[in-house]
Amino acid sequence: QKEVEQNSGPLSVPEGAIASLNCTYSDRGSQSFFWYRQYSGKSPELIMSIYSNGDKEDGRFTAQLNKASQYVSLLIRDSQPSDSATYLCAVNPDTGNQFYFGTGTSLTVIP
Amino acid sequence: SAVISQKPSRDICQRGTSLTIQCQVDSQVTMMFWYRQQPGQSLTLIATANQGSEATYESGFVIDKFPISRPNLTFSTLTVSNMSPEDSSIYLCSVDGGRGSTDTQYFGPGTRLTVL
C-alpha cells in the first residue's frame, strides 16, 4: 500500500506570515513529488514539482524534499488571502505515471 | 500545459441510468487518467486510459461499472453505469504533461455528478 499522509488542518495563518504544509510518504522508491492547490469547487492546479533532495523555490513557494526521511513540504512566504485553499501532496512512485494523493491540508489566510 | 475540457460540467441523474463524461485535450498526450473526488475527500484514481489498449482499472473499480474509451491521443470518455446515489461525486480527467514531462499530471475542470 503506497500511502501519502498530510495533516488535514485546517491551518490558519495571518496575512504576510509563512504557511508550512507537510507530507510524508511510505514508498521509499518514490521519485517525483508534486504540490497541487485546489480552490473550493475547482479542480487541482499544479503549483510545484520536486525531484531531488533539498529546496526548490518558485516565487513565494518553496518545496523541500528529504528522501531519507520520506518527507516533502511546501512553504508559502508572505501568505495572501488568495492562498486560502486545500493543498494536495502527490507522489509518483515510479515511471508508471500513477499518482498517489494525500487527503489535503486546508489553509486559511486571515486578512 | 495542455488545455483540458470536460463535458458535461455538471449533471443530475436518476438512479439506474448511465452518464458518459467526455474529456478533450488540445494536444496529443500519452496518458489520460480518470479520478473521482467525493465531497471533502482527496482524489481516487479510477483508471488509466491508454490509446489503443484496454484501460487499466484500480482496485475497487471495474469495467462494467466504469467503461472507458480512448479512441485517439486527445480524447477519452468515462461512463458511469447503473448509477446509485453513492456515485455522486466529482469526476476529473487528467493528462500527462506531454513531451518532456510525462510524469506530471494536469487536471480538467471536472464533472459534478449528483444521483437522485
Interface residues (C-beta under 8 A of the other chain):
Chain A: Q31 S32 F34 Y36 K42 S43 P44 E45 L46 S49 L88 A90 N92 T95 N97 Q98 F99 F101 G102 T103 G104
Chain B: S1 M31 F33 Q41 S42 L43 L45 T48 L92 D96 T102 D103 T104 Q105 Y106 F107 G108 P109 G110
